[in-house]
Amino acid sequence: MPNTTYKIAIVGASSLAGKELNEAMGESALAASDFVLMDDEEVMGQLESVGDEATFIQRIGPRSFEHMDFVFFASHPEVTRRHWQSAVRAGASVIDLSYELEAEAGTLVRAPWVMEVFQKDRPGGHLTVAEPNLKTAAILPAHPAALLLALVMARLQENLPLRSVAATVLEPASQYGRAAMDELHQQTVTLLSFQNLPREQYDAQVAFNLLPALGEEAKIRLAATEERIRRHYVEISGGRLPELALQLAHAPTFHGYIAALLVEMEEPVAESQVEAVLQGEHVDIVLGESDPPSNLSAAGQEDILVRMRPEPPGSEKAARFWLWIAADNLKLTALNAIACAQELRRLRPHGKVQ
């Protein structure tokens, strides 16, 4: 792919996802692009940076998306809803990190890392996952939990066929943005000082607590998120992975996903075989003598951290294995969004749609 300078807008540049995307862009193959940071009026004029370049966040206006090649919506869903069609009309490729456009016709959920696994041993083989083209309305980078589950399962399935997989996923507050982070922090402080809990986001006590469901008035809907993870897992795997048995719970943590998986192989295999097929790009195996993966150790890491043991423990060969997985949710989302943009570069090899 020849070096090409693109013009890229990041809408929601002051959000948690937007800030992570800014940072990741500066270290990516798109770092040489011209960037414009955008947001609503409240943060207009705030100074941010992409790589080594400092720039001010601009207000979104009627002509903001003219001549843009890519527009990343890392904003509140309402902002995405108001402005995405303007970006499409301007000829930009829209990449939606807010998931607001998931139900729109012509949108695709993508996870290029998973596709690479399926294509590696079967170049030119038939895949049931739809590919983006010039008629694609928008690309949704797959939910980070769906991405980490599908990537690990794809590595296994392509080498050690699977019979079943069950996962419990613990979700951090940062997945729902700054307001959720702030409320978890405020609940922690008020509990320690015996004050009334703020409940606007969760409608439940989440500080020092682990919950599979939140209050009826909560703005955060765990059931909807769980369904999105299931749906994205199926879409990015093209039906090539076993059905996912999933339980999502909210953890009293600020950053980082933790997932506990029980996978069952078609035949018993040695632990070293499982380690060998999992280790590779984007996945780092943490051996038993090292500290186990955690949301803290995963913070800032680009790789998905995996530790495993056979079930029952100590078996020379086993058909079932426990996998303990940790990943930085914001980093994973940003890297997947950039991978989606790099995938779209073939549609605009000279910086414009051909």
C-alpha positions in Angstrom: 0.0 0.0 0.0 1.6 3.3 -1.1 2.1 6.1 1.5 -1.0 8.3 1.3 -2.0 11.3 3.4 -5.6 11.0 4.4 -7.8 13.6 6.1 -9.3 12.1 9.3 -11.9 13.5 11.7 -12.4 12.2 15.2 -15.8 13.2 16.6 -15.9 13.0 20.4 -12.2 13.7 20.7 -12.6 14.5 24.4 -14.4 11.2 25.3 -12.5 8.3 26.9 -12.7 6.4 23.6 -11.7 9.5 21.6 -8.6 10.2 23.7 -7.5 6.6 23.4 -8.1 6.8 19.6 -6.0 10.0 19.4 -3.1 8.3 21.1 -3.3 5.1 19.1 -3.5 7.0 15.8 -0.2 8.7 16.5 1.5 5.2 16.6 -0.4 3.7 13.7 0.1 3.5 9.9 -2.3 6.4 9.7 -0.1 8.7 11.8 1.0 10.9 8.8 -2.6 11.8 8.1 -4.2 15.3 8.6 -6.4 15.1 11.7 -9.3 17.3 12.8 -10.6 16.8 16.3 -14.3 17.6 16.9 -16.8 17.7 19.7 -19.8 19.5 21.1 -19.7 23.1 22.3 -18.8 22.3 25.9 -15.3 21.3 25.0 -14.7 23.5 21.9 -11.2 25.0 22.0 -9.8 22.4 24.3 -6.2 21.5 23.4 -5.5 17.9 22.5 -2.9 16.0 20.5 -2.6 13.3 17.9 0.9 11.9 18.0 3.4 14.8 18.4 0.9 17.3 16.9 -1.1 19.6 19.1 -4.5 20.7 17.9 -7.7 22.4 19.2 -11.0 20.6 19.4 -13.4 22.2 16.9 -17.1 22.6 17.0 -19.1 20.4 14.5 -20.5 22.6 11.8 -22.5 22.2 8.5 -19.3 21.9 6.5 -17.1 20.1 9.0 -16.8 16.9 7.0 -16.0 18.3 3.6 -12.9 16.6 2.0 -12.7 14.1 4.9 -11.6 10.5 4.0 -12.5 8.9 7.4 -14.7 10.1 10.2 -14.5 8.3 13.5 -17.5 8.7 15.8 -16.2 8.2 19.4 -18.9 10.5 20.7 -22.1 10.1 22.7 -24.6 8.2 20.5 -26.8 11.3 20.2 -23.9 13.2 18.6 -23.4 10.3 16.2 -27.1 10.3 15.3 -27.1 14.0 14.5 -24.0 14.1 12.3 -23.2 10.8 10.7 -25.3 11.4 7.6 -23.5 14.7 6.9 -20.2 12.7 6.9 -21.6 10.1 4.5 -22.9 12.9 2.2 -19.5 14.4 2.2 -18.0 11.1 0.9 -16.3 10.0 4.1 -16.0 6.5 5.4 -17.8 6.4 8.7 -16.4 4.3 11.6 -18.8 4.3 14.5 -17.4 3.5 18.0 -20.6 4.6 19.7 -22.7 1.7 18.2 -25.5 4.1 17.5 -25.7 3.1 13.8 -25.8 -0.7 14.4 -29.5 -0.9 13.3 -28.9 1.2 10.2 -29.1 -0.5 6.8 -25.8 -0.9 5.1 -23.6 -1.0 8.3 -21.1 -3.8 8.9 -19.5 -5.0 12.2 -15.9 -5.7 11.6 -12.9 -7.2 13.3 -10.0 -7.5 10.8 -7.8 -9.4 13.3 -10.3 -12.3 13.4 -10.6 -12.3 9.6 -6.8 -12.7 9.4 -6.9 -15.8 11.4 -9.6 -17.4 9.2 -7.8 -16.5 6.0 -4.3 -17.4 7.1 -4.6 -21.2 6.5 -7.3 -20.9 3.8 -6.2 -18.1 1.4 -8.9 -17.5 -1.1 -11.3 -19.6 0.7 -15.0 -18.7 1.0 -16.0 -16.6 3.9 -19.6 -15.8 5.0 -18.7 -12.4 6.5 -19.8 -9.5 4.4 -16.9 -7.3 3.1 -17.1 -3.5 3.1 -17.6 -1.7 -0.3 -18.5 1.7 -1.6 -22.1 1.2 -0.6 -21.3 0.4 3.0 -23.0 3.1 5.1 -20.8 2.7 8.2 -18.4 0.3 9.9 -18.8 -0.6 13.5 -15.6 -2.0 15.1 -16.8 -5.1 17.0 -17.4 -4.7 20.7 -14.1 -5.3 22.5 -15.5 -8.3 24.5 -16.7 -9.9 21.3 -13.4 -9.2 19.7 -11.3 -10.8 22.4 -13.5 -13.8 22.7 -13.7 -14.4 18.9 -10.0 -13.9 18.4 -9.0 -16.4 21.0 -11.7 -18.9 19.8 -10.6 -18.5 16.2 -7.0 -19.3 17.0 -8.2 -22.5 18.8 -10.9 -23.5 16.2 -8.5 -23.3 13.3 -6.1 -25.7 14.9 -7.8 -27.6 17.7 -11.6 -27.9 16.8 -13.9 -26.8 19.6 -17.0 -28.5 20.9 -18.3 -25.7 23.1 -17.4 -22.4 24.9 -18.8 -20.7 27.9 -17.7 -17.3 29.2 -18.3 -15.0 32.2 -17.2 -11.5 31.2 -16.6 -8.8 33.8 -17.2 -5.3 32.4 -15.5 -2.1 33.7 -17.1 1.3 34.1 -15.0 3.0 31.4 -16.9 1.0 28.7 -19.8 3.4 29.3 -17.8 6.6 29.3 -16.9 9.3 31.8 -20.3 9.6 33.5 -20.2 5.9 34.5 -16.6 6.3 35.7 -17.5 9.4 37.8 -20.5 7.7 39.4 -18.4 4.6 40.4 -15.9 7.0 41.9 -18.5 9.1 43.7 -20.2 5.9 45.1 -16.9 4.7 46.4 -16.2 8.0 48.2 -19.8 8.4 49.6 -19.9 4.8 50.9 -16.7 5.4 52.9 -18.2 8.5 54.4 -21.6 7.0 55.0 -23.5 9.3 52.6 -26.3 8.7 50.1 -25.2 7.0 46.9 -25.5 8.7 43.5 -27.5 6.4 41.2 -28.2 8.3 38.0 -26.2 6.0 35.8 -26.5 2.6 37.5 -29.6 2.9 39.7 -27.8 0.4 42.0 -24.7 0.2 44.2 -21.8 -0.8 42.0 -19.0 0.3 44.3 -17.6 -2.7 46.1 -20.2 -4.8 44.4 -20.5 -7.3 41.5 -23.8 -7.3 39.6 -25.3 -9.3 36.6 -28.1 -6.7 36.3 -28.6 -3.0 37.3 -31.6 -1.0 38.6 -34.7 -0.5 36.5 -34.0 3.2 36.0 -30.3 2.7 35.1 -29.1 4.4 31.9 -26.7 1.5 31.4 -28.4 -1.7 30.1 -26.3 -4.8 30.7 -28.8 -7.0 29.0 -28.5 -4.9 25.8 -24.7 -5.0 26.0 -24.7 -8.8 26.5 -26.8 -9.2 23.5 -24.5 -6.9 21.4 -21.5 -9.0 22.4 -23.3 -12.2 21.3 -24.4 -10.6 18.1 -21.0 -9.2 17.2 -19.3 -12.5 18.1 -21.5 -14.2 15.5 -21.1 -11.5 12.8 -17.3 -11.3 12.9 -16.9 -15.1 12.9 -19.3 -15.8 10.1 -20.7 -18.7 12.0 -17.4 -20.5 12.1 -17.1 -20.6 15.9 -19.1 -22.6 18.4 -22.2 -20.9 19.9 -21.2 -18.7 22.8 -22.7 -19.3 26.3 -22.3 -15.9 27.9 -22.8 -14.2 31.2 -22.0 -10.5 31.5 -21.5 -8.8 34.9 -20.6 -5.3 35.9 -17.4 -5.2 37.9 -16.5 -2.4 40.4 -13.4 -1.5 38.3 -12.6 1.5 36.2 -10.7 0.0 33.3 -10.1 -3.4 31.6 -12.1 -6.5 30.8 -11.7 -9.8 32.5 -13.2 -13.0 31.0 -13.2 -16.5 32.4 -13.7 -19.1 29.6 -14.3 -22.8 29.7 -13.6 -24.3 26.3 -14.1 -27.9 25.3 -12.1 -29.5 22.5 -13.3 -32.3 20.3 -10.4 -34.4 21.5 -8.0 -34.3 24.5 -4.9 -32.3 23.9 -1.8 -31.2 25.9 -1.6 -27.8 27.5 1.5 -27.0 25.4 -0.6 -27.5 22.2 -3.1 -25.0 23.4 -0.4 -22.5 24.3 1.3 -22.9 20.9 -1.9 -22.2 18.9 -2.9 -19.2 21.0 0.4 -17.4 21.1 0.8 -14.9 18.3 0.0 -11.5 17.1 -2.4 -9.6 19.5 -2.3 -12.5 22.0 0.2 -12.9 24.8 0.3 -16.1 26.9 1.0 -15.6 30.6 2.7 -18.7 32.0 2.0 -20.1 35.4 5.1 -18.8 37.2 4.1 -15.2 36.2 1.5 -13.0 37.9 -1.9 -13.8 36.4 -3.5 -11.4 33.9 -5.6 -8.7 35.5 -7.4 -5.5 34.5 -4.4 -3.6 36.1 -1.7 -5.6 34.2 -3.7 -5.2 31.0 -3.9 -1.4 31.3 -2.2 0.2 28.3 -1.3 -3.1 26.8 -2.0 -3.7 23.1 -2.1 -7.5 23.5 -4.9 -9.7 25.0 -3.4 -11.5 28.0 -4.3 -15.2 28.4 -3.5 -17.7 31.2 -4.8 -21.3 31.1 -5.1 -24.5 33.0 -6.6 -27.9 32.1 -9.7 -29.2 33.7 -9.2 -31.1 35.9 -5.9 -29.4 37.0 -2.7 -31.3 36.4 -4.0 -33.4 33.5 -1.4 -34.4 30.9 -4.1 -34.1 28.3 -7.5 -32.7 28.6 -10.6 -31.9 26.5 -11.5 -28.9 28.7 -9.4 -25.9 29.6 -10.0 -22.8 31.7 -8.8 -19.5 30.1 -8.4 -16.4 32.2 -8.3 -13.4 29.9 -7.6 -9.7 30.5 -7.6 -6.8 28.0 -7.6 -3.0 28.0 -11.1 -2.3 26.6 -10.3 1.3 25.4 -7.0 0.3 23.8 -8.6 -2.7 22.1 -11.5 -0.6 20.7 -9.1 2.0 19.4 -6.8 -0.5 17.7 -9.7 -2.4 16.1 -11.2 0.9 14.8 -7.8 1.8 13.2 -7.6 -1.8 11.7 -11.0 -1.2 10.2 -9.8 2.1 8.7 -6.7 0.4 7.3 -9.0 -2.2 5.8 -11.0 0.5 4.0 -7.9 2.1 2.6 -8.2 -0.1 -0.5 -11.4 1.8 -1.4 -9.6 5.1 -1.4 -6.0 4.4 -2.5 -5.3 8.0 -3.4 -7.2 9.6 -0.5 -10.5 9.7 -2.4 -13.2 7.2 -3.2 -12.5 5.6 -6.5 
